[in-house]
C-alpha cells in the first residue's frame, strides 16, 4: 500500500541506488547494440566547484534530453567529467597549506606542490559530481573523465605538438590580462568589470618644433592611470579634427620623461570625447596596442609582474633618453607599486605646472574574479594559437546550417566574436595544469615534442650532439584541454570503439556566456582533428536570476544553493550562509534583513523533482529564469497531486491489465482520456525535439493536473463508485494505463517521483521488486498514435468547457460560493439535450447548479455565453446586483488602465529604460502584461453583464 505522502528524503537515495545497481545509465548496453546512438558531453564543472543554480539548470536540461532519448530506445551516452581548473585549484590548495601552517608553494617546489594538489583532488575534489547525482543526473558515471587524467593528457600533448608543427601554435610578445597577485595571464572570462569611483587626470603635453624647442602650445590628454604615462609613445587625434590638424606629424614632449613622441592621426580618437586627444601607451592598453601596431610605435613596458614600476635597467624605457635631474627624479620611482606611483606622478605633474585639472570619474575597472586585484594589460611573451585560421571551418558549418544555435539569435553573437577573433593566449604562469611540451637549449632554440626524449632527439639532430634542455615552466589554459572534450573523452587519439560510435555527439547544452571560450574552440579543434563537427545542435540556456531579476552572486548575498532547496534550510542557517559569502561584511545587516523578510520560515524541503520541474518549466528559449521558491513549492504540490491520484487509483483497485488494448475501449469517458493522453504525449515529444523545455513541462503539467487529476478523476468517480460490471472494469484498466503513460511522460522532468510510482504500480500488479530494464528509466516512451477520438472529445470537451465557463462567470460576477444557480440551454437540439441529461449529475455537482432546463430564448437578467456553438444562459436575478457589479467592474477596469498608463510612461521614457537596472525594467513589463490580461478578462465580463 502506498504511503500517504511522497517523501523525497526517503525516496531519492533509494531510487538512485536502484539505478546504479542496474547500470541503468551505462552506454553500450547489450540490448541496445543495434540502436541509434545519442551522445551529450557534459560541460565539465570545475573540480573545486559546488552545485549552483546555473549548474542545476544546465544539468537538468541535459538530463531531460538523455532520459527522453533513452526511453525512445536510443543508446545514450551522457559523458561526465570535471575540469582541473588551474587557478581555482591552485588557490584552494595554497590556502589549505597556509591554514595548516605548512610550507607554501615556493618553499615546496613545483614537484612537491603538484603532489599536494593531486592529493587534494583525490581526497576532496569533485564533490560536485556527488551533487549532480543528487540532482538525478543520469550520466554514465562509469566513464567519468578528468581533464588531466592520463588519456586526456595524451590528447593535449598530441594536439599541441601537431598544431605547433603546422605553424598554428607559436610564441609571441603581446598584451595579456595579467593578474599581479597570481603572477599569471588569465582569460577574458576570468576578468570582472567592477565599477570604481576614481578620477580623470588631465595632463598638458608641451608641443615642440622641428628643433625640439617647446612652442608654448600644449595638447591636453586625460587618463585614469597616470602611472602608465611613463610608457607613452604617441598622442592620437582624429584625422578630421580641425583643432589638431596642424599638429599631425609633429611631436610633443612626454612630461617628466623628456622623450619626444609623435602626434598621430587615428580614428580611435573620438573628437566628441574629452579634448579629442588620447595618450597612446601600447604596452599597457589593448586599444593602444592596436594603434601602436598601425603606426609602428615603440612599445615600452614600465611595470613588472607585480604591477610595480620597472624603470632602472629597463632598456626600452631608457633608450634615447639623455641624463637629466628630471629623469633622475622619475627613476627614483622604480619599484613603487602602481597605486603609490600614481600619487607621486600626479604630484610631480602638478609641481611642473602640467596638471590641467582633476575630475571625479566613475568607470569600469577590470579585476581578477578570484584574486580580486586590478588586472593589468601587460606586455609579456606567451604561447598563442592561430585562432583565426582554425575558426574558419567552424564559421562555415554555422553558415551552412550544419551546426545550429538554439535560439538562433545566438548565431549573431557567434559571428561577431569569430569574425573579430584575436590570437588565443594559451599559456599560464601556474604549476597546476598541463605543462607546455616545449624545451629550450642555452641559445633559446625551442624544441616541441610529446616527450623529453623526443625533444632531446630533435636537439641532437640540430646540434649534432647532446645538449642540455630546460622545459618551459608554463602550463596550458584550462580551456585548451576543454576544447578537446568531445573527442578526447571518447578516447582520442586512440581509435576507440566509443569514438567510432558516439562521435560526433548530438547535442551540446551550455550557457551563452561561453560561446567563444568553449563552444567555438571545441568546434575549431574538432573540425581540425576529427574532420567533423563535434555536435549539430547547440542549445544555449539563459541565466538563473533571483526573484527580483538580479544576477545571483555571493557578493550580493542573493544566491540560493540548489541543495538547500532540495533538502530545506532553516532561516538562521540561510542568513549565515549569505552573510559569510559577502566580500564586504558591512553589507551583512542589510542582507540578513532582506533574507529574513523574504524567507521568514526558511525554505522547506522541496526535493530534487520540484526544483528540476521548475527549472524546466521556466526555461523558455532566450529568457532568463527568475528563481521563485513559492513557485518551486507549487511544483512540490504538483508532485503531491499526482501522488494522490495514484492513491485514488489504488483505493479503487485500478491495476494494470495484461493485454489491455486502449484502442478497444467502449466508454466515451475512457476514449476521451486516452485521446487527451495521446495529445499530451505528442505535444511533449514535439516540444522536447524542438528544445522547448518550458512548453514540454507545461504540457505535461496541464495534462496531469488539469485533465487527469481534476477532470477525469471527478468524471470517473460515479463509475468507480457504482456497481461492478464491464464499465467499471474498463474504467479501472483505463485509469491504470493512463497513469502508466503519465509517469512515463513526466519521468524526464521528475525522475525520482515517477520511478517510485512506477514501482508502486508494478507492485500492485503483482511484481515484488523491479530490476534491470523493468525500471521506468529504461521503459519505452509512450506511443499512443491513433487514439484521438473526435466524438469523445466533442462530448467530454464540451462538458469541461461548460463547467469552466460557469465557474469563470461565478468568479467574475461575485456569485456567492455557496449559491446554486440555474442553467438554461437556449435553442438546444435533441443531441445536446441528451448530452446534458447524460452528464446532469456531474454538471449539477461540479458547476454548483440548482437545475438544468431548456428554452428557446434566454430568460431576462441572464449572463449569456457560447460554449462550442451552444448558447448558454445563467439567470442571476436575485443572486447578484447587476448595477453594482457593473459599477465594480468599471472601477476595476479603470484602475488597471491607470496602472497601464503609468507603466507605459516609464517604459516610453528612454532615460528610465537606459538607466534602470535590467530586472526593474523587466518587472515593469511583466506588470503591464499582467494588467493587460486582467483588463481583457474583466472587459469580457463587463460585456456579458451589459448584454
Secondary structure as GFF3:
##gff-version 3
##sequence-region A 1 947
A	DSSP	alpha_helix	8	22	.	.	.	ID=ss1
A	DSSP	three_ten_helix	30	32	.	.	.	ID=ss2
A	DSSP	beta_strand	37	41	.	.	.	ID=ss3
A	DSSP	beta_strand	45	46	.	.	.	ID=ss4
A	DSSP	alpha_helix	53	71	.	.	.	ID=ss5
A	DSSP	beta_strand	75	79	.	.	.	ID=ss6
A	DSSP	beta_strand	81	83	.	.	.	ID=ss7
A	DSSP	alpha_helix	86	99	.	.	.	ID=ss8
A	DSSP	alpha_helix	105	108	.	.	.	ID=ss9
A	DSSP	alpha_helix	110	123	.	.	.	ID=ss10
A	DSSP	alpha_helix	127	135	.	.	.	ID=ss11
A	DSSP	three_ten_helix	141	143	.	.	.	ID=ss12
A	DSSP	beta_strand	145	146	.	.	.	ID=ss13
A	DSSP	alpha_helix	150	165	.	.	.	ID=ss14
A	DSSP	beta_strand	169	179	.	.	.	ID=ss15
A	DSSP	beta_strand	184	186	.	.	.	ID=ss16
A	DSSP	three_ten_helix	188	190	.	.	.	ID=ss17
A	DSSP	beta_strand	191	208	.	.	.	ID=ss18
A	DSSP	beta_strand	214	223	.	.	.	ID=ss19
A	DSSP	three_ten_helix	226	231	.	.	.	ID=ss20
A	DSSP	beta_strand	234	237	.	.	.	ID=ss21
A	DSSP	three_ten_helix	242	247	.	.	.	ID=ss22
A	DSSP	beta_strand	251	253	.	.	.	ID=ss23
A	DSSP	beta_strand	260	265	.	.	.	ID=ss24
A	DSSP	beta_strand	277	280	.	.	.	ID=ss25
A	DSSP	alpha_helix	286	295	.	.	.	ID=ss26
A	DSSP	alpha_helix	315	318	.	.	.	ID=ss27
A	DSSP	alpha_helix	325	331	.	.	.	ID=ss28
A	DSSP	alpha_helix	338	351	.	.	.	ID=ss29
A	DSSP	beta_strand	355	368	.	.	.	ID=ss30
A	DSSP	beta_strand	376	385	.	.	.	ID=ss31
A	DSSP	alpha_helix	387	399	.	.	.	ID=ss32
A	DSSP	beta_strand	404	406	.	.	.	ID=ss33
A	DSSP	alpha_helix	410	418	.	.	.	ID=ss34
A	DSSP	beta_strand	424	425	.	.	.	ID=ss35
A	DSSP	beta_strand	427	428	.	.	.	ID=ss36
A	DSSP	beta_strand	438	440	.	.	.	ID=ss37
A	DSSP	beta_strand	446	448	.	.	.	ID=ss38
A	DSSP	alpha_helix	452	463	.	.	.	ID=ss39
A	DSSP	beta_strand	470	471	.	.	.	ID=ss40
A	DSSP	beta_strand	475	476	.	.	.	ID=ss41
A	DSSP	alpha_helix	478	482	.	.	.	ID=ss42
A	DSSP	alpha_helix	485	488	.	.	.	ID=ss43
A	DSSP	alpha_helix	497	502	.	.	.	ID=ss44
A	DSSP	beta_strand	507	511	.	.	.	ID=ss45
A	DSSP	three_ten_helix	512	514	.	.	.	ID=ss46
A	DSSP	pi_helix	515	520	.	.	.	ID=ss47
A	DSSP	alpha_helix	521	530	.	.	.	ID=ss48
A	DSSP	beta_strand	537	541	.	.	.	ID=ss49
A	DSSP	beta_strand	544	545	.	.	.	ID=ss50
A	DSSP	alpha_helix	562	567	.	.	.	ID=ss51
A	DSSP	alpha_helix	571	580	.	.	.	ID=ss52
A	DSSP	three_ten_helix	585	587	.	.	.	ID=ss53
A	DSSP	alpha_helix	588	598	.	.	.	ID=ss54
A	DSSP	alpha_helix	607	618	.	.	.	ID=ss55
A	DSSP	beta_strand	625	626	.	.	.	ID=ss56
A	DSSP	alpha_helix	629	651	.	.	.	ID=ss57
A	DSSP	three_ten_helix	662	664	.	.	.	ID=ss58
A	DSSP	alpha_helix	668	689	.	.	.	ID=ss59
A	DSSP	alpha_helix	693	701	.	.	.	ID=ss60
A	DSSP	pi_helix	702	712	.	.	.	ID=ss61
A	DSSP	alpha_helix	713	720	.	.	.	ID=ss62
A	DSSP	alpha_helix	726	747	.	.	.	ID=ss63
A	DSSP	alpha_helix	751	764	.	.	.	ID=ss64
A	DSSP	three_ten_helix	772	774	.	.	.	ID=ss65
A	DSSP	three_ten_helix	776	778	.	.	.	ID=ss66
A	DSSP	alpha_helix	790	812	.	.	.	ID=ss67
A	DSSP	beta_strand	821	826	.	.	.	ID=ss68
A	DSSP	alpha_helix	830	838	.	.	.	ID=ss69
A	DSSP	alpha_helix	840	846	.	.	.	ID=ss70
A	DSSP	beta_strand	849	855	.	.	.	ID=ss71
A	DSSP	beta_strand	862	867	.	.	.	ID=ss72
A	DSSP	beta_strand	870	875	.	.	.	ID=ss73
A	DSSP	alpha_helix	882	907	.	.	.	ID=ss74
A	DSSP	alpha_helix	910	915	.	.	.	ID=ss75
A	DSSP	alpha_helix	918	946	.	.	.	ID=ss76
###
